[in-house]
Amino acid sequence: MEASVNPVLESAKFISENSKDVAINEDSIKDIANTLYENMKKESYSMATWKQHQLHPKTPNERAIDWQPTFIALAENVPVTTASIYASDEQLTDEQIGYIFRSDTEEQIPLLQQRIKLMRDAGRVLVEKFDGTFANCVREANKSAMKLLEIITDNFVSFRDETEYKGRTVKFYKRAQILIADIWACFESQSYGEFHDIDKITMFADYRVPQVEIRGCSIWAVELIRRVLVSKIQEGDYLPVNAILIDFFIWDYAKKYQSELRIRAHRTRSIYY
């Protein structure tokens, strides 16, 4: 049974209402929404914009669903997106994985061994339950983003991004939600990317907003911005708006003006981002 409300949004609302150290400046919500509206409209921002990233797959087919941004591995002819390969330490050793995901500095990727274990666990689940491809998870969801979110978090432990906050389990599901969003954008809401409830997906609280109150309030702030944007869309406007596109746009905007950022990002080691 698919959820009528995204549990991530429910968690975000609860956190924002009970947060001690983080607060949303609601007076700024309208200003930010106005800025986003003008910029997104000017740039004709849509799900198609996603494909402009050089590492995103351009062809919407079943292989794209199993894609991970591992250009180095593919360039070196390592089939790292094949579940049966990365599930096996005989076909793909820990040392090979470490090399594939090497840094461009001398520092090793954080929590590498834990990430390798989770990667192999995910591969085994795909092989044992879904015939080796994530496309079967998408099929089982029957065009419901909320059902797919449930399938992912029920079966793949590393996507089960939950914690306790003030006596309640709160859920963020960053990686699970962005996986669904990427499929939606890659297929431009067609074929495997068609979800009748895609607008229930929230903003993705990633490594730049790592702690519980920052994450929850960020998600709820984007929901408030989304509501203002929806109210601004005039009849005849072609400006599709949901939390996914707002997140994508803010991410691209932040990268574009990264050199001007003056607030240092929090650093928290985790496998959930």
Long-range contacts (C-beta under 8 A, 24 or more apart in sequence): 2-144, 2-146, 2-147, 2-150, 2-197, 3-146, 3-149, 3-150, 3-200, 5-200, 6-146, 6-149, 6-200, 6-201, 6-202, 7-171, 7-173, 8-171, 8-172, 8-173, 8-177, 8-202, 8-219, 9-200, 9-202, 9-219, 9-220, 9-223, 11-165, 11-168, 11-170, 11-171, 11-172, 11-216, 11-219, 12-202, 12-215, 12-216, 12-217, 12-218, 12-219, 12-220, 12-223, 13-220, 13-223, 14-165, 14-168, 14-170, 14-216, 15-165, 15-170, 15-212, 15-213, 15-215, 15-216, 15-217, 15-220, 16-216, 16-217, 16-220, 16-221, 18-165, 18-166, 19-213, 19-216, 19-217, 20-213, 21-213, 22-213, 22-214, 22-216, 22-217, 23-217, 24-217, 24-220, 24-221, 24-224, 26-224, 29-221, 29-224, 29-225, 29-228, 30-228, 32-225, 33-225, 33-228, 33-229, 33-232, 34-228, 34-232, 36-225, 36-229, 36-246, 36-249, 36-250, 37-229, 37-232, 37-239, 39-249, 39-253, 40-239, 40-241, 40-245, 40-249, 41-237, 41-239, 45-239, 45-245, 45-248, 45-249, 46-240, 46-245, 47-184, 47-185, 47-188, 47-189, 47-240, 47-244, 47-245, 48-185, 48-188, 49-248, 49-252, 50-182, 50-185, 50-186, 50-248, 51-185, 51-186, 56-182, 56-186, 57-186, 60-186, 60-187, 60-188, 60-190, 60-191, 60-192, 60-193, 62-133, 62-135, 62-192, 64-186, 64-187, 65-133, 65-134, 65-135, 65-138, 65-183, 65-192, 66-133, 66-134, 66-135, 70-100, 70-101, 72-100, 72-102, 73-100, 76-100, 82-132, 83-122, 83-123, 83-126, 83-127, 83-132, 83-133, 83-134, 84-123, 84-127, 84-132, 85-123, 86-119, 86-120, 86-123, 87-120, 87-122, 87-123, 87-124, 87-126, 87-127, 88-120, 88-123, 89-120, 110-269, 111-269, 111-270, 111-271, 114-271, 115-271, 118-157, 118-158, 118-271, 121-156, 121-157, 121-158, 122-156, 122-158, 125-155, 125-156, 129-155, 135-192, 138-183, 138-192, 141-195, 143-194, 143-195, 143-196, 144-195, 144-196, 144-197, 145-180, 145-184, 145-195, 145-197, 145-198, 145-200, 145-201, 146-197, 146-200, 148-180, 148-195, 149-173, 149-176, 149-177, 149-180, 149-201, 152-176, 152-179, 152-180, 158-271, 158-272, 161-272, 163-212, 165-212, 165-216, 170-212, 170-216, 172-205, 172-215, 172-216, 172-219, 172-272, 174-204, 174-205, 174-206, 174-272, 174-273, 175-272, 175-273, 177-201, 177-202, 177-204, 178-204, 181-244, 181-247, 181-248, 184-244, 185-244, 185-248, 198-242, 198-244, 199-242, 199-243, 201-242, 201-243, 201-244, 202-243, 203-243, 203-246, 203-247, 204-247, 206-273, 207-265, 207-268, 207-270, 207-273, 208-265, 208-266, 209-266, 210-266, 210-267, 210-268, 210-270, 210-273, 211-266, 211-268, 214-266, 222-246, 222-247, 222-250
